[in-house]
């Protein structure tokens, strides 16, 4: 039940950021259109994950920075 509430609050905040109260009070179709648009986005994301796999894991691997190893001073001076 808590997950549903969190999701509801998150979507309500997104909606309120993009649409003023006056706007949706004057146009009652705005809320159902917004919901349909968000559901379509979710469907597209699920289809993309099924087709191409989870890109978040591959992106995380690409974003990792190479590890720099400090050389011992003796290697820098050419003793080896």
C-alpha positions as CSV (number, residue, x, y, z in Angstrom):
1,X,0.0,0.0,0.0
2,X,2.9,2.3,0.8
3,X,4.4,1.8,-2.7
4,X,1.1,2.8,-4.3
5,X,0.9,6.0,-2.2
6,X,4.5,6.9,-3.1
7,X,3.8,6.4,-6.8
8,X,0.6,8.5,-6.5
9,X,2.4,11.3,-4.8
10,X,5.2,11.3,-7.3
11,X,2.9,11.4,-10.3
12,X,0.8,14.1,-8.7
13,X,3.9,16.2,-8.2
14,X,4.9,15.7,-11.8
15,X,1.5,16.7,-13.1
16,X,1.3,19.8,-10.8
17,X,4.7,20.9,-12.1
18,X,3.5,20.8,-15.7
19,X,-0.1,22.0,-15.3
20,X,-1.5,24.7,-13.1
21,X,-4.6,24.2,-11.0
22,X,-6.6,26.7,-13.2
23,X,-5.5,24.8,-16.3
24,X,-6.8,21.4,-15.2
25,X,-10.0,22.9,-13.6
26,X,-10.9,24.5,-16.9
27,X,-10.0,21.4,-18.9
28,X,-11.2,18.2,-17.2
29,X,-9.8,16.1,-20.0
30,X,-6.3,17.1,-19.1
31,X,-5.9,14.5,-16.3
32,X,-7.1,11.5,-18.3
33,X,-4.9,12.6,-21.3
34,X,-1.9,12.9,-18.9
35,X,-2.5,9.4,-17.5
36,X,-2.8,7.9,-21.0
37,X,0.4,9.6,-22.1
38,X,2.3,8.3,-19.0
39,X,1.0,4.7,-19.5
40,X,2.1,4.9,-23.1
41,X,5.6,5.9,-22.0
42,X,5.7,3.0,-19.5
43,X,4.6,0.6,-22.3
44,X,7.4,1.9,-24.6
45,X,10.0,1.5,-21.8
46,X,8.9,-2.0,-21.1
47,X,9.1,-2.9,-24.8
48,X,12.5,-1.3,-25.1
49,X,13.8,-3.4,-22.1
50,X,12.4,-6.6,-23.7
51,X,13.9,-5.8,-27.0
52,X,17.3,-4.4,-26.0
53,X,17.7,-5.5,-22.5
54,X,18.2,-3.4,-19.4
55,X,20.3,-0.4,-20.6
56,X,20.9,0.9,-17.1
57,X,23.4,-1.9,-16.4
58,X,25.4,-1.4,-19.6
59,X,25.4,2.4,-19.1
60,X,26.7,2.0,-15.6
61,X,29.5,-0.1,-16.9
62,X,30.4,2.5,-19.6
63,X,30.3,5.3,-17.0
64,X,32.9,3.7,-14.7
65,X,36.2,5.6,-14.7
66,X,39.4,3.6,-15.2
67,X,41.4,3.1,-12.0
68,X,44.6,5.0,-11.8
69,X,47.5,3.2,-10.2
70,X,50.3,5.2,-8.7
71,X,53.6,3.9,-9.8
72,X,56.2,3.4,-7.1
73,X,58.9,6.1,-7.2
74,X,61.5,3.5,-8.1
75,X,59.6,2.7,-11.4
76,X,59.4,6.4,-12.4
77,X,63.2,6.8,-12.0
78,X,63.8,3.8,-14.2
79,X,65.4,1.3,-11.7
80,X,63.5,-1.6,-13.2
